[in-house]
Amino acid sequence: MGIAPKFSPVGQSSSGFTMIELVTVIAIVGILMAIGVPSFKYVTTANRISSEVNGLLGDMQFARAEAIKEGHPVIVCVSTNFLTCNNTNTWQSGWIICSDTNSDGTCDAGDPIFRVQKPFAVSNSTDTFVASANTSTLVFNREGFATGLAGTVVIALHSAPTVVTAYTRCLQISAVGTLNVLQFGGVCP
């Protein structure tokens, strides 16, 4: 004995979605997208900015540690050719870390280069990383002090193409060699 299949009368269908159900689902998906996309943009931009500022912070800490370890100055400077220092304060162009073996305050042909940071590679963006007081070079001496600084230097990282203060981060370097990352506020330019 089998069970007879159930048939719908001609013209009526029992499978599929009604138009009201489809429009309701599309409206719910649209609302969720409107809420989620801005949050996703904030997270991705904030992570990119943190990564960029932490890259320079890590390289500065490395340079300071190497200066203490080696017992002679180590230089961190803006560089576009990755062999010599530039005299610009735009750190987004890239930078190098070199050992200043002859203590002349610049990266010469004979000075070994420890690290190279290429320019920021961000699609559809040109983040700016600009130092106060036109600082293009930082020199850490064998005691770990940042020599030649009058007070504190702040390198401000701004998101681009639009500057949003919530994304702005600043790397603060003092003459005694302390390094701090700050969010946008009273100290950050």
C-alpha positions as CSV (number, residue, x, y, z in Angstrom):
1,M,0.0,0.0,0.0
2,G,1.5,3.2,-1.1
3,I,0.6,6.7,-0.2
4,A,-0.8,8.6,-3.1
5,P,1.1,11.8,-4.0
6,K,-0.5,15.1,-3.3
7,F,-1.2,17.2,-6.3
8,S,-2.2,20.9,-6.4
9,P,-5.1,22.0,-8.5
10,V,-4.2,23.3,-11.9
11,G,-2.9,26.9,-11.9
12,Q,-1.6,26.8,-8.3
13,S,2.0,26.1,-7.3
14,S,3.3,25.1,-3.9
15,S,7.0,25.9,-4.5
16,G,9.0,29.1,-4.8
17,F,8.8,32.5,-3.2
18,T,6.2,35.1,-3.4
19,M,7.1,38.6,-4.5
20,I,6.5,40.0,-1.0
21,E,9.0,37.5,0.5
22,L,11.6,38.4,-2.1
23,V,11.3,42.1,-1.6
24,T,11.5,41.7,2.1
25,V,14.7,39.7,1.9
26,I,16.2,42.2,-0.5
27,A,15.3,45.1,1.9
28,I,16.9,43.3,4.9
29,V,20.1,42.6,2.9
30,G,20.2,46.2,1.8
31,I,19.8,47.5,5.4
32,L,22.6,45.1,6.6
33,M,24.9,46.3,3.8
34,A,24.2,49.9,4.6
35,I,25.2,49.3,8.2
36,G,28.2,46.9,7.6
37,V,30.1,48.6,4.7
38,P,31.1,51.8,6.6
39,S,32.2,49.7,9.6
40,F,34.3,47.5,7.3
41,K,35.9,50.6,5.7
42,Y,36.8,51.9,9.1
43,V,38.4,48.6,10.1
44,T,40.4,48.3,6.9
45,T,41.6,51.9,6.9
46,A,42.5,51.8,10.6
47,N,44.4,48.6,10.2
48,R,46.3,50.0,7.2
49,I,47.2,53.2,9.1
50,S,48.3,51.2,12.2
51,S,50.5,49.0,10.0
52,E,52.2,51.9,8.4
53,V,52.9,53.8,11.6
54,N,54.0,50.6,13.4
55,G,56.4,49.9,10.5
56,L,58.2,53.2,11.2
57,L,58.0,52.7,14.9
58,G,59.6,49.2,14.6
59,D,62.4,50.5,12.4
60,M,63.1,53.4,14.8
61,Q,63.3,51.0,17.7
62,F,65.6,48.7,15.7
63,A,67.9,51.7,14.9
64,R,68.0,52.7,18.5
65,A,68.9,49.2,19.6
66,E,71.5,48.8,16.9
67,A,73.2,52.1,18.0
68,I,73.4,50.9,21.6
69,K,74.6,47.5,20.5
70,E,77.2,48.6,18.1
71,G,78.4,51.6,20.1
72,H,78.2,54.2,17.3
73,P,75.5,56.2,15.6
74,V,72.7,54.7,13.5
75,I,70.7,56.8,11.1
76,V,67.1,56.6,10.0
77,C,66.4,58.9,7.1
78,V,64.0,59.6,4.2
79,S,65.3,58.0,1.0
80,T,63.8,57.5,-2.5
81,N,66.8,55.8,-4.0
82,F,67.4,53.6,-0.9
83,L,71.2,54.4,-0.9
84,T,71.4,57.9,0.4
85,C,69.3,60.3,2.5
86,N,66.9,62.9,1.0
87,N,66.4,66.3,2.5
88,T,62.6,66.1,2.7
89,N,60.3,65.5,5.6
90,T,57.9,63.2,3.6
91,W,58.5,59.8,5.1
92,Q,55.8,58.1,3.0
93,S,58.5,58.2,0.2
94,G,60.4,55.4,2.0
95,W,63.4,55.4,4.4
96,I,66.6,53.6,5.1
97,I,68.5,52.6,8.3
98,C,72.2,52.7,8.1
99,S,75.2,52.5,10.4
100,D,77.1,55.8,10.6
101,T,80.6,54.2,11.0
102,N,82.4,57.5,10.3
103,S,80.0,59.6,12.5
104,D,79.4,62.2,9.8
105,G,75.6,62.2,10.3
106,T,74.8,60.9,6.8
107,C,74.6,57.6,5.0
108,D,77.7,57.4,2.8
109,A,78.6,54.9,0.2
110,G,80.7,52.9,2.7
111,D,78.1,52.9,5.5
112,P,76.2,49.5,5.7
113,I,72.4,49.7,5.2
114,F,70.5,47.6,7.7
115,R,66.9,48.1,6.5
116,V,65.1,49.6,3.6
117,Q,61.4,50.7,3.6
118,K,59.9,51.2,0.2
119,P,57.2,53.8,-0.4
120,F,53.7,53.1,0.9
121,A,51.9,51.0,-1.7
122,V,48.2,51.6,-1.2
123,S,45.8,51.3,-4.0
124,N,43.7,54.4,-4.7
125,S,45.5,56.2,-1.8
126,T,48.4,58.4,-1.1
127,D,48.7,58.5,2.7
128,T,51.0,61.3,4.0
129,F,53.6,60.8,6.7
130,V,55.1,64.2,7.4
131,A,57.6,65.2,10.1
132,S,57.5,68.4,12.1
133,A,60.4,70.9,12.0
134,N,61.3,69.6,8.5
135,T,62.9,66.5,10.0
136,S,64.3,64.2,7.4
137,T,66.9,62.4,9.4
138,L,67.1,60.9,12.9
139,V,70.4,59.9,14.4
140,F,70.5,57.6,17.5
141,N,73.8,57.7,19.3
142,R,75.4,54.9,21.3
143,E,73.4,55.8,24.5
144,G,70.2,55.5,22.5
145,F,69.5,59.3,22.5
146,A,68.2,61.0,19.3
147,T,70.9,63.6,18.7
148,G,70.3,66.9,17.1
149,L,66.7,67.3,18.1
150,A,65.5,70.4,19.8
151,G,62.7,68.9,22.0
152,T,60.3,66.5,20.3
153,V,59.7,65.6,16.7
154,V,56.2,64.4,15.6
155,I,55.7,62.5,12.4
156,A,52.0,62.6,11.5
157,L,50.4,59.9,9.4
158,H,47.2,61.1,7.6
159,S,44.9,58.8,5.6
160,A,44.3,59.8,2.0
161,P,42.6,60.7,-0.3
162,T,40.5,62.2,2.4
163,V,42.0,63.1,5.8
164,V,39.9,61.7,8.6
165,T,41.1,62.6,12.0
166,A,39.9,59.3,13.5
167,Y,42.5,57.6,11.3
168,T,45.4,60.0,12.0
169,R,48.3,58.6,14.0
170,C,51.5,60.3,15.1
171,L,54.9,59.0,16.0
172,Q,56.5,61.2,18.7
173,I,60.3,61.0,19.1
174,S,62.0,62.8,22.0
175,A,65.6,63.8,22.4
176,V,66.2,61.1,24.9
177,G,65.1,58.5,22.4
178,T,61.6,57.6,23.6
179,L,59.1,56.7,20.9
180,N,55.3,56.9,21.3
181,V,52.4,56.4,18.9
182,L,49.6,58.9,19.5
183,Q,46.1,59.2,18.1
184,F,45.0,62.6,16.8
185,G,44.7,65.1,19.6
186,G,46.3,68.1,21.1
187,V,49.9,67.0,20.6
188,C,49.6,65.7,17.0
189,P,49.7,68.4,14.3
